[in-house]
Amino acid sequence: QYTNVTISFYTSEPSSSGDGDLYINGSNYLDWDYNYSSWDYESVNYNTGSNTQVELMWRYASYNYGYAYIDNIQVTW
């Protein structure tokens, strides 16, 4: 069974010193660009294919002691 999933979140980075990516089932679907330093809304539609579960992974790379937050993660089936 194929299911369409909408995934959204807010992300914030106090200083422009890193870059973050949200992976869905191992693939990069959303990119948080280090050039922004304010809250930014991200959203993507994803087709689960034959998978029965969805794995979300947030990977953040800091270049100068930076950090980021993600908030209000919503997954709609």
All heavy atoms as a GROMACS GRO file, in nm:
protein
  645
    1GLN      N    1   0.084  -0.119   0.000
    1GLN     CA    2   0.000   0.000   0.000
    1GLN      C    3   0.088   0.124   0.000
    1GLN      O    4   0.186   0.133   0.074
    1GLN     CB    5  -0.091   0.000   0.124
    1GLN     CG    6  -0.182   0.122   0.129
    1GLN     CD    7  -0.274   0.116   0.250
    1GLN    OE1    8  -0.279   0.016   0.321
    1GLN    NE2    9  -0.344   0.225   0.273
    2TYR      N   10   0.052   0.218  -0.084
    2TYR     CA   11   0.128   0.341  -0.096
    2TYR      C   12   0.057   0.452  -0.019
    2TYR      O   13  -0.063   0.471  -0.032
    2TYR     CB   14   0.143   0.380  -0.243
    2TYR     CG   15   0.234   0.287  -0.320
    2TYR    CD1   16   0.191   0.161  -0.359
    2TYR    CD2   17   0.363   0.326  -0.351
    2TYR    CE1   18   0.274   0.076  -0.428
    2TYR    CE2   19   0.448   0.242  -0.421
    2TYR     CZ   20   0.402   0.116  -0.459
    2TYR     OH   21   0.486   0.032  -0.527
    3THR      N   22   0.131   0.523   0.061
    3THR     CA   23   0.074   0.629   0.144
    3THR      C   24   0.152   0.757   0.123
    3THR      O   25   0.275   0.757   0.123
    3THR     CB   26   0.080   0.590   0.293
    3THR    OG1   27   0.011   0.467   0.312
    3THR    CG2   28   0.015   0.698   0.378
    4ASN      N   29   0.080   0.867   0.106
    4ASN     CA   30   0.144   0.997   0.094
    4ASN      C   31   0.152   1.062   0.231
    4ASN      O   32   0.053   1.069   0.303
    4ASN     CB   33   0.067   1.086  -0.004
    4ASN     CG   34   0.142   1.214  -0.035
    4ASN    OD1   35   0.122   1.315   0.030
    4ASN    ND2   36   0.229   1.208  -0.134
    5VAL      N   37   0.270   1.108   0.266
    5VAL     CA   38   0.295   1.168   0.396
    5VAL      C   39   0.344   1.311   0.377
    5VAL      O   40   0.426   1.337   0.290
    5VAL     CB   41   0.401   1.087   0.474
    5VAL    CG1   42   0.431   1.151   0.608
    5VAL    CG2   43   0.356   0.944   0.491
    6THR      N   44   0.291   1.403   0.456
    6THR     CA   45   0.341   1.540   0.457
    6THR      C   46   0.416   1.563   0.587
    6THR      O   47   0.363   1.537   0.695
    6THR     CB   48   0.226   1.642   0.445
    6THR    OG1   49   0.156   1.619   0.324
    6THR    CG2   50   0.281   1.784   0.445
    7ILE      N   51   0.539   1.608   0.576
    7ILE     CA   52   0.624   1.631   0.692
    7ILE      C   53   0.662   1.779   0.694
    7ILE      O   54   0.705   1.834   0.592
    7ILE     CB   55   0.749   1.543   0.687
    7ILE    CG1   56   0.709   1.395   0.697
    7ILE    CG2   57   0.846   1.577   0.800
    7ILE    CD1   58   0.789   1.306   0.608
    8SER      N   59   0.646   1.842   0.809
    8SER     CA   60   0.680   1.983   0.819
    8SER      C   61   0.739   2.013   0.956
    8SER      O   62   0.714   1.940   1.053
    8SER     CB   63   0.557   2.071   0.796
    8SER     OG   64   0.458   2.046   0.895
    9PHE      N   65   0.818   2.118   0.965
    9PHE     CA   66   0.875   2.161   1.092
    9PHE      C   67   0.927   2.303   1.079
    9PHE      O   68   0.939   2.358   0.970
    9PHE     CB   69   0.989   2.068   1.136
    9PHE     CG   70   1.106   2.064   1.041
    9PHE    CD1   71   1.209   2.157   1.050
    9PHE    CD2   72   1.115   1.966   0.944
    9PHE    CE1   73   1.317   2.153   0.963
    9PHE    CE2   74   1.222   1.961   0.856
    9PHE     CZ   75   1.324   2.055   0.867
   10TYR      N   76   0.953   2.363   1.194
   10TYR     CA   77   1.022   2.491   1.198
   10TYR      C   78   1.164   2.466   1.245
   10TYR      O   79   1.188   2.380   1.330
   10TYR     CB   80   0.954   2.588   1.295
   10TYR     CG   81   0.825   2.645   1.244
   10TYR    CD1   82   0.705   2.577   1.260
   10TYR    CD2   83   0.823   2.768   1.178
   10TYR    CE1   84   0.585   2.630   1.214
   10TYR    CE2   85   0.704   2.822   1.132
   10TYR     CZ   86   0.585   2.752   1.150
   10TYR     OH   87   0.468   2.804   1.103
   11THR      N   88   1.257   2.541   1.191
   11THR     CA   89   1.396   2.527   1.235
   11THR      C   90   1.457   2.665   1.257
   11THR      O   91   1.421   2.761   1.190
   11THR     CB   92   1.479   2.447   1.133
   11THR    OG1   93   1.610   2.427   1.187
   11THR    CG2   94   1.491   2.518   1.001
   12SER      N   95   1.545   2.674   1.352
   12SER     CA   96   1.608   2.801   1.384
   12SER      C   97   1.756   2.780   1.406
   12SER      O   98   1.798   2.679   1.463
   12SER     CB   99   1.547   2.861   1.511
   12SER     OG  100   1.613   2.980   1.545
   13GLU      N  101   1.834   2.876   1.361
   13GLU     CA  102   1.978   2.872   1.382
   13GLU      C  103   2.022   3.011   1.428
   13GLU      O  104   2.015   3.106   1.349
   13GLU     CB  105   2.049   2.832   1.253
   13GLU     CG  106   2.197   2.812   1.269
   13GLU     CD  107   2.261   2.771   1.137
   13GLU    OE1  108   2.211   2.809   1.031
   13GLU    OE2  109   2.361   2.701   1.143
   14PRO      N  110   2.064   3.027   1.551
   14PRO     CA  111   2.099   3.158   1.603
   14PRO      C  112   2.212   3.227   1.527
   14PRO      O  113   2.216   3.348   1.519
   14PRO     CB  114   2.138   3.130   1.748
   14PRO     CG  115   2.069   3.003   1.780
   14PRO     CD  116   2.072   2.923   1.654
   15SER      N  117   2.305   3.150   1.475
   15SER     CA  118   2.415   3.209   1.398
   15SER      C  119   2.437   3.128   1.271
   15SER      O  120   2.414   3.008   1.268
   15SER     CB  121   2.544   3.212   1.481
   15SER     OG  122   2.580   3.081   1.520
   16SER      N  123   2.479   3.196   1.167
   16SER     CA  124   2.496   3.129   1.037
   16SER      C  125   2.628   3.053   1.033
   16SER      O  126   2.724   3.098   0.971
   16SER     CB  127   2.490   3.233   0.925
   16SER     OG  128   2.366   3.300   0.927
   17SER      N  129   2.630   2.938   1.097
   17SER     CA  130   2.757   2.867   1.106
   17SER      C  131   2.741   2.718   1.084
   17SER      O  132   2.828   2.640   1.121
   17SER     CB  133   2.820   2.891   1.243
   17SER     OG  134   2.731   2.847   1.344
   18GLY      N  135   2.631   2.676   1.024
   18GLY     CA  136   2.613   2.533   1.003
   18GLY      C  137   2.509   2.505   0.896
   18GLY      O  138   2.452   2.596   0.838
   19ASP      N  139   2.484   2.379   0.872
   19ASP     CA  140   2.389   2.339   0.770
   19ASP      C  141   2.321   2.211   0.815
   19ASP      O  142   2.387   2.118   0.861
   19ASP     CB  143   2.461   2.318   0.637
   19ASP     CG  144   2.365   2.309   0.520
   19ASP    OD1  145   2.248   2.350   0.537
   19ASP    OD2  146   2.404   2.261   0.414
   20GLY      N  147   2.190   2.204   0.804
   20GLY     CA  148   2.117   2.087   0.850
   20GLY      C  149   2.035   2.023   0.740
   20GLY      O  150   1.989   2.089   0.647
   21ASP      N  151   2.016   1.894   0.751
   21ASP     CA  152   1.938   1.819   0.652
   21ASP      C  153   1.842   1.725   0.724
   21ASP      O  154   1.879   1.660   0.822
   21ASP     CB  155   2.029   1.736   0.562
   21ASP     CG  156   2.126   1.823   0.483
   21ASP    OD1  157   2.079   1.897   0.396
   21ASP    OD2  158   2.246   1.817   0.511
   22LEU      N  159   1.719   1.715   0.674
   22LEU     CA  160   1.625   1.616   0.723
   22LEU      C  161   1.619   1.502   0.623
   22LEU      O  162   1.595   1.523   0.504
   22LEU     CB  163   1.485   1.677   0.737
   22LEU     CG  164   1.378   1.576   0.783
   22LEU    CD1  165   1.401   1.537   0.928
   22LEU    CD2  166   1.238   1.632   0.764
   23TYR      N  167   1.645   1.381   0.672
   23TYR     CA  168   1.643   1.262   0.588
   23TYR      C  169   1.515   1.184   0.615
   23TYR      O  170   1.477   1.163   0.730
   23TYR     CB  171   1.764   1.174   0.616
   23TYR     CG  172   1.894   1.232   0.567
   23TYR    CD1  173   1.962   1.327   0.641
   23TYR    CD2  174   1.948   1.192   0.445
   23TYR    CE1  175   2.081   1.382   0.597
   23TYR    CE2  176   2.067   1.245   0.400
   23TYR     CZ  177   2.134   1.339   0.476
   23TYR     OH  178   2.252   1.393   0.431
   24ILE      N  179   1.449   1.141   0.509
   24ILE     CA  180   1.331   1.056   0.518
   24ILE      C  181   1.369   0.921   0.460
   24ILE      O  182   1.404   0.911   0.342
   24ILE     CB  183   1.212   1.114   0.442
   24ILE    CG1  184   1.182   1.257   0.489
   24ILE    CG2  185   1.089   1.026   0.458
   24ILE    CD1  186   1.073   1.326   0.409
   25ASN      N  187   1.365   0.819   0.545
   25ASN     CA  188   1.406   0.684   0.504
   25ASN      C  189   1.542   0.684   0.434
   25ASN      O  190   1.562   0.618   0.332
   25ASN     CB  191   1.299   0.622   0.414
   25ASN     CG  192   1.175   0.581   0.492
   25ASN    OD1  193   1.176   0.571   0.614
   25ASN    ND2  194   1.065   0.560   0.421
   26GLY      N  195   1.633   0.762   0.488
   26GLY     CA  196   1.770   0.761   0.438
   26GLY      C  197   1.800   0.856   0.324
   26GLY      O  198   1.915   0.868   0.283
   27SER      N  199   1.697   0.925   0.272
   27SER     CA  200   1.719   1.018   0.161
   27SER      C  201   1.700   1.162   0.209
   27SER      O  202   1.614   1.191   0.292
   27SER     CB  203   1.621   0.990   0.047
   27SER     OG  204   1.640   0.859  -0.004
   28ASN      N  205   1.782   1.252   0.157
   28ASN     CA  206   1.777   1.392   0.196
   28ASN      C  207   1.660   1.462   0.127
   28ASN      O  208   1.659   1.473   0.004
   28ASN     CB  209   1.909   1.460   0.160
   28ASN     CG  210   1.912   1.606   0.202
   28ASN    OD1  211   1.821   1.653   0.269
   28ASN    ND2  212   2.016   1.676   0.163
   29TYR      N  213   1.563   1.509   0.206
   29TYR     CA  214   1.446   1.573   0.147
   29TYR      C  215   1.433   1.721   0.182
   29TYR      O  216   1.374   1.796   0.108
   29TYR     CB  217   1.319   1.501   0.191
   29TYR     CG  218   1.285   1.385   0.100
   29TYR    CD1  219   1.350   1.263   0.114
   29TYR    CD2  220   1.190   1.398   0.000
   29TYR    CE1  221   1.321   1.157   0.030
   29TYR    CE2  222   1.160   1.293  -0.084
   29TYR     CZ  223   1.225   1.172  -0.069
   29TYR     OH  224   1.197   1.069  -0.153
   30LEU      N  225   1.486   1.763   0.296
   30LEU     CA  226   1.476   1.904   0.334
   30LEU      C  227   1.612   1.953   0.379
   30LEU      O  228   1.683   1.887   0.455
   30LEU     CB  229   1.374   1.922   0.447
   30LEU     CG  230   1.227   1.905   0.409
   30LEU    CD1  231   1.140   1.916   0.533
   30LEU    CD2  232   1.184   2.009   0.307
   31ASP      N  233   1.648   2.072   0.334
   31ASP     CA  234   1.778   2.129   0.365
   31ASP      C  235   1.759   2.262   0.437
   31ASP      O  236   1.685   2.349   0.390
   31ASP     CB  237   1.858   2.151   0.237
   31ASP     CG  238   1.986   2.228   0.262
   31ASP    OD1  239   2.068   2.179   0.340
   31ASP    OD2  240   2.000   2.337   0.204
   32TRP      N  241   1.825   2.274   0.551
   32TRP     CA  242   1.826   2.401   0.623
   32TRP      C  243   1.954   2.473   0.588
   32TRP      O  244   2.063   2.433   0.626
   32TRP     CB  245   1.818   2.375   0.775
   32TRP     CG  246   1.851   2.494   0.858
   32TRP    CD1  247   1.962   2.510   0.936
   32TRP    CD2  248   1.775   2.613   0.874
   32TRP    NE1  249   1.960   2.632   1.000
   32TRP    CE2  250   1.846   2.697   0.962
   32TRP    CE3  251   1.655   2.658   0.820
   32TRP    CZ2  252   1.798   2.823   0.999
   32TRP    CZ3  253   1.610   2.783   0.857
   32TRP    CH2  254   1.679   2.863   0.945
   33ASP      N  255   1.941   2.580   0.511
   33ASP     CA  256   2.058   2.650   0.460
   33ASP      C  257   2.120   2.736   0.569
   33ASP      O  258   2.052   2.811   0.638
   33ASP     CB  259   2.017   2.738   0.342
   33ASP     CG  260   2.136   2.782   0.260
   33ASP    OD1  261   2.235   2.828   0.320
   33ASP    OD2  262   2.130   2.771   0.138
   34TYR      N  263   2.251   2.730   0.582
   34TYR     CA  264   2.321   2.805   0.686
   34TYR      C  265   2.314   2.956   0.665
   34TYR      O  266   2.345   3.034   0.754
   34TYR     CB  267   2.467   2.761   0.694
   34TYR     CG  268   2.551   2.800   0.575
   34TYR    CD1  269   2.617   2.921   0.572
   34TYR    CD2  270   2.562   2.714   0.465
   34TYR    CE1  271   2.693   2.957   0.462
   34TYR    CE2  272   2.638   2.749   0.356
   34TYR     CZ  273   2.703   2.870   0.354
   34TYR     OH  274   2.777   2.906   0.245
   35ASN      N  275   2.273   3.000   0.544
   35ASN     CA  276   2.267   3.143   0.518
   35ASN      C  277   2.153   3.212   0.592
   35ASN      O  278   2.148   3.334   0.599
   35ASN     CB  279   2.251   3.168   0.367
   35ASN     CG  280   2.377   3.133   0.292
   35ASN    OD1  281   2.487   3.161   0.338
   35ASN    ND2  282   2.362   3.070   0.176
   36TYR      N  283   2.058   3.134   0.645
   36TYR     CA  284   1.946   3.193   0.718
   36TYR      C  285   1.969   3.178   0.867
   36TYR      O  286   2.023   3.078   0.914
   36TYR     CB  287   1.815   3.124   0.678
   36TYR     CG  288   1.781   3.142   0.532
   36TYR    CD1  289   1.814   3.045   0.440
   36TYR    CD2  290   1.718   3.258   0.488
   36TYR    CE1  291   1.785   3.060   0.305
   36TYR    CE2  292   1.688   3.274   0.354
   36TYR     CZ  293   1.721   3.176   0.263
   36TYR     OH  294   1.692   3.192   0.131
   37SER      N  295   1.922   3.278   0.943
   37SER     CA  296   1.943   3.273   1.087
   37SER      C  297   1.812   3.296   1.163
   37SER      O  298   1.815   3.323   1.283
   37SER     CB  299   2.046   3.378   1.129
   37SER     OG  300   2.003   3.507   1.090
   38SER      N  301   1.699   3.289   1.098
   38SER     CA  302   1.572   3.307   1.164
   38SER      C  303   1.486   3.183   1.145
   38SER      O  304   1.523   3.090   1.074
   38SER     CB  305   1.499   3.430   1.107
   38SER     OG  306   1.474   3.412   0.970
   39TRP      N  307   1.369   3.180   1.210
   39TRP     CA  308   1.280   3.067   1.194
   39TRP      C  309   1.240   3.048   1.050
   39TRP      O  310   1.209   3.142   0.979
   39TRP     CB  311   1.155   3.085   1.280
   39TRP     CG  312   1.183   3.074   1.425
   39TRP    CD1  313   1.200   3.178   1.512
   39TRP    CD2  314   1.202   2.956   1.501
   39TRP    NE1  315   1.227   3.130   1.638
   39TRP    CE2  316   1.228   2.995   1.634
   39TRP    CE3  317   1.197   2.820   1.470
   39TRP    CZ2  318   1.251   2.902   1.735
   39TRP    CZ3  319   1.219   2.728   1.571
   39TRP    CH2  320   1.246   2.768   1.701
   40ASP      N  321   1.240   2.927   1.006
   40ASP     CA  322   1.210   2.897   0.866
   40ASP      C  323   1.120   2.774   0.861
   40ASP      O  324   1.150   2.672   0.923
   40ASP     CB  325   1.340   2.872   0.789
   40ASP     CG  326   1.316   2.862   0.638
   40ASP    OD1  327   1.218   2.918   0.589
   40ASP    OD2  328   1.398   2.797   0.574
   41TYR      N  329   1.012   2.784   0.787
   41TYR     CA  330   0.917   2.674   0.778
   41TYR      C  331   0.953   2.584   0.662
   41TYR      O  332   0.980   2.631   0.551
   41TYR     CB  333   0.776   2.731   0.756
   41TYR     CG  334   0.668   2.627   0.739
   41TYR    CD1  335   0.620   2.557   0.849
   41TYR    CD2  336   0.614   2.600   0.614
   41TYR    CE1  337   0.520   2.463   0.835
   41TYR    CE2  338   0.514   2.507   0.599
   41TYR     CZ  339   0.466   2.438   0.710
   41TYR     OH  340   0.368   2.344   0.694
   42GLU      N  341   0.960   2.455   0.689
   42GLU     CA  342   0.996   2.357   0.586
   42GLU      C  343   0.883   2.255   0.572
   42GLU      O  344   0.823   2.214   0.671
   42GLU     CB  345   1.125   2.284   0.624
   42GLU     CG  346   1.244   2.375   0.648
   42GLU     CD  347   1.318   2.409   0.522
   42GLU    OE1  348   1.272   2.371   0.413
   42GLU    OE2  349   1.424   2.472   0.531
   43SER      N  350   0.854   2.215   0.450
   43SER     CA  351   0.749   2.116   0.429
   43SER      C  352   0.780   2.034   0.305
   43SER      O  353   0.834   2.085   0.207
   43SER     CB  354   0.613   2.185   0.414
   43SER     OG  355   0.511   2.091   0.394
   44VAL      N  356   0.744   1.905   0.308
   44VAL     CA  357   0.768   1.819   0.194
   44VAL      C  358   0.662   1.710   0.192
   44VAL      O  359   0.614   1.666   0.296
   44VAL     CB  360   0.910   1.756   0.201
   44VAL    CG1  361   0.922   1.662   0.319
   44VAL    CG2  362   0.945   1.686   0.072
   45ASN      N  363   0.624   1.668   0.074
   45ASN     CA  364   0.536   1.554   0.056
   45ASN      C  365   0.622   1.433   0.020
   45ASN      O  366   0.712   1.442  -0.064
   45ASN     CB  367   0.433   1.579  -0.054
   45ASN     CG  368   0.327   1.677  -0.012
   45ASN    OD1  369   0.277   1.672   0.100
   45ASN    ND2  370   0.293   1.770  -0.099
   46TYR      N  371   0.592   1.320   0.080
   46TYR     CA  372   0.673   1.201   0.060
   46TYR      C  373   0.581   1.080   0.040
   46TYR      O  374   0.486   1.061   0.116
   46TYR     CB  375   0.764   1.177   0.180
   46TYR     CG  376   0.843   1.049   0.174
   46TYR    CD1  377   0.957   1.040   0.096
   46TYR    CD2  378   0.802   0.936   0.245
   46TYR    CE1  379   1.030   0.922   0.090
   46TYR    CE2  380   0.875   0.818   0.240
   46TYR     CZ  381   0.988   0.812   0.161
   46TYR     OH  382   1.060   0.696   0.154
   47ASN      N  383   0.609   1.002  -0.064
   47ASN     CA  384   0.534   0.880  -0.089
   47ASN      C  385   0.608   0.764  -0.027
   47ASN      O  386   0.724   0.739  -0.060
   47ASN     CB  387   0.515   0.858  -0.240
   47ASN     CG  388   0.414   0.751  -0.272
   47ASN    OD1  389   0.420   0.641  -0.219
   47ASN    ND2  390   0.320   0.783  -0.358
   48THR      N  391   0.541   0.692   0.062
   48THR     CA  392   0.609   0.586   0.136
   48THR      C  393   0.644   0.465   0.052
   48THR      O  394   0.720   0.380   0.094
   48THR     CB  395   0.523   0.540   0.255
   48THR    OG1  396   0.402   0.483   0.204
   48THR    CG2  397   0.490   0.655   0.348
   49GLY      N  398   0.586   0.455  -0.067
   49GLY     CA  399   0.610   0.337  -0.147
   49GLY      C  400   0.554   0.215  -0.075
   49GLY      O  401   0.444   0.219  -0.020
   50SER      N  402   0.630   0.108  -0.072
   50SER     CA  403   0.582  -0.014  -0.007
   50SER      C  404   0.623  -0.020   0.141
   50SER      O  405   0.599  -0.119   0.207
   50SER     CB  406   0.635  -0.137  -0.080
   50SER     OG  407   0.776  -0.136  -0.080
   51ASN      N  408   0.689   0.087   0.191
   51ASN     CA  409   0.733   0.087   0.330
   51ASN      C  410   0.615   0.100   0.426
   51ASN      O  411   0.516   0.166   0.395
   51ASN     CB  412   0.831   0.203   0.355
   51ASN     CG  413   0.960   0.186   0.279
   51ASN    OD1  414   1.004   0.075   0.255
   51ASN    ND2  415   1.020   0.296   0.239
   52THR      N  416   0.626   0.037   0.540
   52THR     CA  417   0.522   0.047   0.641
   52THR      C  418   0.561   0.142   0.753
   52THR      O  419   0.485   0.163   0.846
   52THR     CB  420   0.490  -0.091   0.701
   52THR    OG1  421   0.610  -0.146   0.756
   52THR    CG2  422   0.435  -0.184   0.594
   53GLN      N  423   0.682   0.197   0.745
   53GLN     CA  424   0.723   0.293   0.846
   53GLN      C  425   0.808   0.402   0.779
   53GLN      O  426   0.862   0.382   0.670
   53GLN     CB  427   0.801   0.227   0.958
   53GLN     CG  428   0.933   0.164   0.914
   53GLN     CD  429   1.003   0.092   1.028
   53GLN    OE1  430   0.940   0.059   1.129
   53GLN    NE2  431   1.131   0.070   1.014
   54VAL      N  432   0.815   0.517   0.846
   54VAL     CA  433   0.892   0.629   0.796
   54VAL      C  434   0.994   0.668   0.902
   54VAL      O  435   0.958   0.693   1.017
   54VAL     CB  436   0.802   0.749   0.762
   54VAL    CG1  437   0.886   0.870   0.723
   54VAL    CG2  438   0.707   0.714   0.648
   55GLU      N  439   1.120   0.670   0.864
   55GLU     CA  440   1.225   0.710   0.957
   55GLU      C  441   1.269   0.852   0.924
   55GLU      O  442   1.307   0.882   0.810
   55GLU     CB  443   1.345   0.616   0.946
   55GLU     CG  444   1.458   0.656   1.041
   55GLU     CD  445   1.584   0.576   1.016
   55GLU    OE1  446   1.642   0.590   0.907
   55GLU    OE2  447   1.624   0.499   1.105
   56LEU      N  448   1.264   0.940   1.024
   56LEU     CA  449   1.310   1.077   1.009
   56LEU      C  450   1.443   1.092   1.082
   56LEU      O  451   1.456   1.051   1.198
   56LEU     CB  452   1.209   1.176   1.066
   56LEU     CG  453   1.067   1.169   1.011
   56LEU    CD1  454   0.980   1.275   1.079
   56LEU    CD2  455   1.066   1.187   0.861
   57MET      N  456   1.540   1.151   1.015
   57MET     CA  457   1.669   1.175   1.078
   57MET      C  458   1.715   1.317   1.046
   57MET      O  459   1.716   1.358   0.930
   57MET     CB  460   1.775   1.075   1.030
   57MET     CG  461   1.909   1.096   1.098
   57MET     SD  462   2.038   0.980   1.040
   57MET     CE  463   2.062   1.039   0.873
   58TRP      N  464   1.750   1.391   1.149
   58TRP     CA  465   1.800   1.527   1.133
   58TRP      C  466   1.950   1.526   1.152
   58TRP      O  467   2.002   1.483   1.255
   58TRP     CB  468   1.734   1.619   1.237
   58TRP     CG  469   1.791   1.756   1.245
   58TRP    CD1  470   1.874   1.806   1.342
   58TRP    CD2  471   1.768   1.864   1.153
   58TRP    NE1  472   1.905   1.938   1.316
   58TRP    CE2  473   1.841   1.976   1.201
   58TRP    CE3  474   1.695   1.877   1.035
   58TRP    CZ2  475   1.841   2.098   1.135
   58TRP    CZ3  476   1.696   2.000   0.970
   58TRP    CH2  477   1.768   2.108   1.019
   59ARG      N  478   2.022   1.571   1.050
   59ARG     CA  479   2.168   1.575   1.056
   59ARG      C  480   2.213   1.720   1.044
   59ARG      O  481   2.177   1.789   0.950
   59ARG     CB  482   2.228   1.490   0.945
   59ARG     CG  483   2.380   1.491   0.942
   59ARG     CD  484   2.434   1.398   0.836
   59ARG     NE  485   2.404   1.259   0.868
   59ARG     CZ  486   2.421   1.159   0.781
   59ARG    NH1  487   2.465   1.183   0.659
   59ARG    NH2  488   2.394   1.036   0.817
   60TYR      N  489   2.292   1.764   1.139
   60TYR     CA  490   2.337   1.903   1.141
   60TYR      C  491   2.489   1.908   1.147
   60TYR      O  492   2.550   1.840   1.230
   60TYR     CB  493   2.278   1.977   1.262
   60TYR     CG  494   2.320   2.121   1.271
   60TYR    CD1  495   2.269   2.216   1.184
   60TYR    CD2  496   2.412   2.161   1.367
   60TYR    CE1  497   2.308   2.349   1.191
   60TYR    CE2  498   2.451   2.294   1.376
   60TYR     CZ  499   2.399   2.387   1.289
   60TYR     OH  500   2.438   2.518   1.296
   61ALA      N  501   2.546   1.986   1.059
   61ALA     CA  502   2.692   2.003   1.055
   61ALA      C  503   2.727   2.146   1.098
   61ALA      O  504   2.676   2.242   1.040
   61ALA     CB  505   2.746   1.975   0.915
   62SER      N  506   2.809   2.158   1.198
   62SER     CA  507   2.849   2.290   1.248
   62SER      C  508   2.990   2.321   1.199
   62SER      O  509   3.080   2.239   1.207
   62SER     CB  510   2.845   2.292   1.400
   62SER     OG  511   2.894   2.415   1.448
   63TYR      N  512   3.008   2.443   1.152
   63TYR     CA  513   3.139   2.484   1.100
   63TYR      C  514   3.214   2.576   1.197
   63TYR      O  515   3.332   2.596   1.185
   63TYR     CB  516   3.123   2.554   0.966
   63TYR     CG  517   3.045   2.471   0.867
   63TYR    CD1  518   2.922   2.513   0.819
   63TYR    CD2  519   3.093   2.348   0.823
   63TYR    CE1  520   2.850   2.435   0.729
   63TYR    CE2  521   3.022   2.270   0.734
   63TYR     CZ  522   2.900   2.314   0.688
   63TYR     OH  523   2.828   2.238   0.601
   64ASN      N  524   3.139   2.634   1.293
   64ASN     CA  525   3.203   2.731   1.382
   64ASN      C  526   3.127   2.736   1.514
   64ASN      O  527   3.074   2.840   1.553
   64ASN     CB  528   3.207   2.870   1.317
   64ASN     CG  529   3.286   2.970   1.398
   64ASN    OD1  530   3.375   2.932   1.470
   64ASN    ND2  531   3.251   3.095   1.388
   65TYR      N  532   3.119   2.625   1.582
   65TYR     CA  533   3.051   2.615   1.711
   65TYR      C  534   2.904   2.657   1.702
   65TYR      O  535   2.848   2.712   1.795
   65TYR     CB  536   3.122   2.701   1.817
   65TYR     CG  537   3.267   2.663   1.836
   65TYR    CD1  538   3.368   2.738   1.780
   65TYR    CD2  539   3.300   2.548   1.908
   65TYR    CE1  540   3.501   2.702   1.796
   65TYR    CE2  541   3.434   2.511   1.925
   65TYR     CZ  542   3.533   2.590   1.869
   65TYR     OH  543   3.663   2.552   1.885
   66GLY      N  544   2.843   2.632   1.589
   66GLY     CA  545   2.703   2.669   1.572
   66GLY      C  546   2.609   2.561   1.621
   66GLY      O  547   2.650   2.450   1.654
   67TYR      N  548   2.484   2.594   1.626
   67TYR     CA  549   2.382   2.498   1.665
   67TYR      C  550   2.248   2.539   1.605
   67TYR      O  551   2.230   2.653   1.562
   67TYR     CB  552   2.370   2.488   1.818
   67TYR     CG  553   2.344   2.619   1.887
   67TYR    CD1  554   2.214   2.658   1.919
   67TYR    CD2  555   2.450   2.704   1.922
   67TYR    CE1  556   2.190   2.779   1.983
   67TYR    CE2  557   2.426   2.824   1.985
   67TYR     CZ  558   2.297   2.862   2.017
   67TYR     OH  559   2.274   2.980   2.078
   68ALA      N  560   2.157   2.446   1.599
   68ALA     CA  561   2.025   2.472   1.540
   68ALA      C  562   1.920   2.399   1.620
   68ALA      O  563   1.948   2.302   1.689
   68ALA     CB  564   2.021   2.427   1.394
   69TYR      N  565   1.797   2.449   1.610
   69TYR     CA  566   1.683   2.385   1.673
   69TYR      C  567   1.581   2.347   1.566
   69TYR      O  568   1.565   2.418   1.467
   69TYR     CB  569   1.613   2.481   1.770
   69TYR     CG  570   1.697   2.528   1.885
   69TYR    CD1  571   1.753   2.655   1.885
   69TYR    CD2  572   1.721   2.445   1.995
   69TYR    CE1  573   1.830   2.699   1.991
   69TYR    CE2  574   1.798   2.490   2.101
   69TYR     CZ  575   1.852   2.618   2.099
   69TYR     OH  576   1.928   2.660   2.203
   70ILE      N  577   1.514   2.237   1.588
   70ILE     CA  578   1.395   2.208   1.508
   70ILE      C  579   1.279   2.196   1.604
   70ILE      O  580   1.293   2.148   1.718
   70ILE     CB  581   1.410   2.081   1.421
   70ILE    CG1  582   1.446   1.958   1.507
   70ILE    CG2  583   1.512   2.102   1.311
   70ILE    CD1  584   1.450   1.829   1.425
   71ASP      N  585   1.162   2.243   1.560
   71ASP     CA  586   1.048   2.253   1.649
   71ASP      C  587   0.920   2.225   1.571
   71ASP      O  588   0.916   2.240   1.448
   71ASP     CB  589   1.042   2.392   1.710
   71ASP     CG  590   0.937   2.404   1.820
   71ASP    OD1  591   0.909   2.301   1.885
   71ASP    OD2  592   0.883   2.513   1.838
   72ASN      N  593   0.817   2.184   1.642
   72ASN     CA  594   0.684   2.166   1.584
   72ASN      C  595   0.686   2.071   1.465
   72ASN      O  596   0.633   2.101   1.358
   72ASN     CB  597   0.626   2.303   1.543
   72ASN     CG  598   0.476   2.294   1.518
   72ASN    OD1  599   0.408   2.216   1.583
   72ASN    ND2  600   0.428   2.374   1.426
   73ILE      N  601   0.746   1.955   1.483
   73ILE     CA  602   0.749   1.855   1.376
   73ILE      C  603   0.609   1.796   1.360
   73ILE      O  604   0.549   1.751   1.458
   73ILE     CB  605   0.851   1.744   1.406
   73ILE    CG1  606   0.991   1.804   1.421
   73ILE    CG2  607   0.848   1.637   1.298
   73ILE    CD1  608   1.093   1.701   1.468
   74GLN      N  609   0.557   1.797   1.240
   74GLN     CA  610   0.425   1.742   1.213
   74GLN      C  611   0.432   1.642   1.098
   74GLN      O  612   0.492   1.672   0.995
   74GLN     CB  613   0.326   1.854   1.179
   74GLN     CG  614   0.305   1.952   1.293
   74GLN     CD  615   0.200   2.057   1.260
   74GLN    OE1  616   0.126   2.043   1.163
   74GLN    NE2  617   0.194   2.161   1.342
   75VAL      N  618   0.374   1.526   1.120
   75VAL     CA  619   0.366   1.423   1.016
   75VAL      C  620   0.218   1.394   0.992
   75VAL      O  621   0.147   1.352   1.083
   75VAL     CB  622   0.441   1.296   1.057
   75VAL    CG1  623   0.432   1.191   0.946
   75VAL    CG2  624   0.587   1.327   1.088
   76THR      N  625   0.172   1.418   0.870
   76THR     CA  626   0.031   1.397   0.836
   76THR      C  627   0.021   1.286   0.733
   76THR      O  628   0.084   1.292   0.628
   76THR     CB  629  -0.030   1.528   0.778
   76THR    OG1  630  -0.010   1.633   0.872
   76THR    CG2  631  -0.178   1.509   0.751
   77TRP      N  632  -0.058   1.184   0.765
   77TRP     CA  633  -0.077   1.070   0.675
   77TRP      C  634  -0.200   1.091   0.590
   77TRP      O  635  -0.300   1.144   0.635
   77TRP     CB  636  -0.091   0.940   0.754
   77TRP     CG  637   0.029   0.911   0.839
   77TRP    CD1  638   0.055   0.959   0.963
   77TRP    CD2  639   0.141   0.827   0.805
   77TRP    NE1  640   0.176   0.910   1.009
   77TRP    CE2  641   0.230   0.829   0.916
   77TRP    CE3  642   0.173   0.749   0.692
   77TRP    CZ2  643   0.349   0.757   0.917
   77TRP    CZ3  644   0.292   0.679   0.694
   77TRP    CH2  645   0.378   0.683   0.804
   0.00000   0.00000   0.00000
